[in-house]
């Protein structure tokens, strides 16, 4: 009887031991399956792998899976604007090579921007402006967008007309002929004369009647590079200074 | 912004240089020398003489409304104090009704 009990006990241990081994194997199998899944992932590339593949093929970085792709592709006349972020550039047109503009920016850098037939070109007093009307050295503002090759393509070009620099001159009126001219003496003792026109505004309106010889004023006028008397755009009459 | 920055010049606080707006009426704010006369381009007006002229308050703050044209608007701002000290700055705002 005692021998029988020992045999049964040993048998139970063997059965349990065998069952436990199966569980362990199942775990190992699952672990192995996980590794396989990992390999399948590499076999079926996700966005990152696709991105790397395109980079290998083109030698250029791309942005697959990181936002909207640019549409269109290179054609005989250049690229089409894509859906990338629009950027603005302002600077001096440094060069024109075919349909590519080189714009020298404020910060000293330069940028190449492609002009397409679809690019809108605005030049003051020229409603039908084309690429041929753009002049090197002119100031311009350009809205551009990267194409599928990351090259900038112009959506809109605006030539900015040059304008004379404006100056303020502060002083005491020494001569005044309404509607014709005004002369002031500034803090440095210089005598400065200005032409008055019907467009010259006297501000503030409530002190316009006070403008006379002895008034303390600021005259706003464009700088005249010829050195002649400038035309006053506005005269600001200040309150009388306390003596 | 520190007072030393303001006392050294003329700063446009709003809008940012290079910004894009959809409304042709632009409200701008800036800071310069206290009591300074400030003249600001008004691109949307027919005559270039149609400047906006304002006087900065005792803190040098000023505000103005100008009218924009479609596309880029280069706006020059000139400020001068009682002594004739002059500060100049400019900024560009893009009006895009159909961005």
Interface residues (C-beta under 8 A of the other chain):
Chain A: X86 X88 X90 X122 X141 X143 X156 X158 X160 X163 X165 X166 X167 X168 X169 X170 X171 X186 X187 X188 X199 X200 X201 X203 X218 X220 X233 X234 X236 X238
Chain B: X18 X20 X37 X39 X47 X48 X49 X51 X53 X55 X71 X72 X74 X76 X78 X79 X80 X81 X82 X83 X84 X86 X88 X92 X94 X99
